[in-house]
Amino acid sequence: MAALSFLLKVTLLWILFQACQSAEWEGIRYDPKHPGKCTIHQGLVLNPGVSIKDPTHECRQIVCGHNGRVAFHSCGVTVLAPSCLHGEYINPEKPYPECCRRALICP
């Protein structure tokens, strides 16, 4: 029983850790001019299954699903010391999620 309790605690901590590493939201980006594809905007149409780094953001990923369903992945939330702030992205040219590292500004 103790082993099961320990395993459950470890699993919950792992889920919480993973949840803090990225943020995700979904939407439908369907345009009848491009059936079955994801129309992010007029100049960006993706085929289902395609994943790209968002060209409109320093570090975010776009994943095209079935019939225009899109998932956007960002770097998520990090907990900072009360006196610290996020600075610029350190390597915005790297692929997602490697581009997520940010400078910290602490007095």
Secondary structure, 3 states (H helix, E strand, C coil): CHHHHHHHHHHHHHHHHHHHHCEEEEEECCCCCCCCCEEEECCEEECCCCEEECCCCCCCEEEECHHHEEEEEECCCCCCCCCCEEEEECCCCCCCCHHHCEEEECC
